[in-house]
Amino acid sequence: MSGNKHLDQNKHERIVYCVYDTLLDCAGKEKAISAQKLSAIYGINERALRDIINEIRLSTDFEKVVGACTKGYFVCATDAEVLETNNSLRHHALSELQVYWANERKAGRNGQGKIICGDDGRPFIESLAKAE
């Protein structure tokens, strides 16, 4: 693993910099590291790891593009890997939007989308807020 070059920065938690440094050692799709292995290295669950990967991807503090494949996560080493990663992310985003709009249409047709919040509806709305 690379040394932690970023620890003087306080924008992110230490573990985020550590995961990024580990990914720097996994440059190229052929060196991808599985989510299971990364999670075990840092003693976190895979949900927490996905959140960290997302933080790395969104932050301008980390200059490398992080890709994913069936073998795991990696830092893109070529323009082709960056293009493949971005195409995959675009496809996923568009697919999620299609599901969103289909749900909106269905809810609008059958009344599911119409929640009236009076005193009777308040516990339901509050439970939705707690679910996240």
N, C-alpha and C positions, 0 to 999 in steps of 0.2 A: 504494500500500500504506500501511496505517496505520503509525504509529511504534510501536516496541516498548515498550509501557507496562508490560510484565510482567518485564523483565529483572532487576529487583531481587529477584525470586523465584527460588529455587534448587530448587524441587521437580521441575522438568522440564528437559530439555535445551533450549538456546536455540532450536533448530530447531522444537520443538513450539510455542513461543510465536510464532515467525515464521509458521508455517503457520496457526495460529489467527488471527493478525492479518490474514493474507491472506484467510481465509475471512470475516472480519468485513466485508471489502469486497465480498463476494459474498452479500449478504443478499437472500434470495428465490430461489426455484427458477429464475426466468428469468435470474438472474445466475450460475448454477452454473459452476464452473471444472472442466475435465476433470482427471482423475488424471494424464494424460500431461503436461499443461501444468504442473500443480503440481509434479510430479516433476522436470520440466526446470528450473523456477525454482530449486529447491533442490538440484539435482544428486544426487537419490536415485532409487532404483528404486521402482516402484509397490508392491511388497511392503512396503518401508520406509514409504512414505506411508500405506498402510492401517494399519500399526501405529501411526503417529502419530495418524491420525484416530481410531483406537480409544482411544488414550490420552486424547485430548481429550474424547471422548464419555464416558469413564468417570470423569474427574477432576472433582471439585467446584470446582477452581480456575478452570474455564472455565464461564461461566454460560449461554452460548448453546447451543442444540440444533443439531447438525450433521446435515443431511439429505444424501441422495444420490438422484440420478435418472440417467437415461440420459445427460444432458449432463455430469454430474460431481457435485462436492460443493458445498454451499452452507450458509449459516446460515439457519435457518428464520425467516421474517419474519412469519408469521401463525400463528394457532392451527390453521388447517387444514393448514398445512405440517408443524407439529409432530405432529398427529394422523396424517397420512399417513406420516410418517417412522416413528413408533412402530408403526403397523399393519404396515408393511413389515418392520421388525425383528422384530416378534412372529411374523409369518408365516414368516420365515426360520428363527427359532429353533425353532418347532414342527416345521417341515419337517426340520431337522437331528435333532431328537429322534426323529421317526418313523424316519429312516434308522438311527439308533443302535439303537433297539429292534428293528428288523427284523434288523440285523446280530447282535444278541444272540441272537435266536431261531434264526437260521440257524447260528451258531457252536455253540450248545448242541445242535442236532440232529445235526450231522455231526462233532463232536469238535474243530473248529477252535479253539474257545474254551478248550479244555483243554490248557494248556501245562504240562508237568511240568518243573520246574527241578531237575535233578540236575547232575552234572558235565558230562554230554553236552549238556544244554539251556542251560547258563550262557552260552556264546558267543552263542547266539541272543538271549537276553534282553538281554545287554549291547549287542548290535547294535541292538536296538530303542531302547534308551535313548540311543544315540548319534545315531539318526536324527532326533531332535527337535533 
